[in-house]
Amino acid sequence: MRFQHDCTACVCLGTFEDPDEGYLEFYWCSNKGSPSLDSVIARYGNEGHEYIAYHPPEAFADASSLLTRHPWYVEILKRAQERGLYKP
């Protein structure tokens, strides 16, 4: 991994090359009290603000635009599901 990520609750889900957003590192952060508020994180730099984070699609009234706007979002959900972290 290239980038520093200091949250001990996060699980690393590997990397991804996005044609628009470049090299990304994926993380899944579980919210034990409310699984619908788990977070998917795509880090693109070492600075604290250099990441993009969303909740799983179930947290949104309409996640369709998010699913089509960010190809990496679909990929991170797939990886989290394969590892048993995400259960749609």
Secondary structure, 3 states (H helix, E strand, C coil): CCCCCCCCCEEEEEEEEECCCEEEEEEEECCCCCHHHCEEEEECCCCCCCEEEECCHHHCCCCHHHHHHCHHHHHHHHHHHHCCCCCC
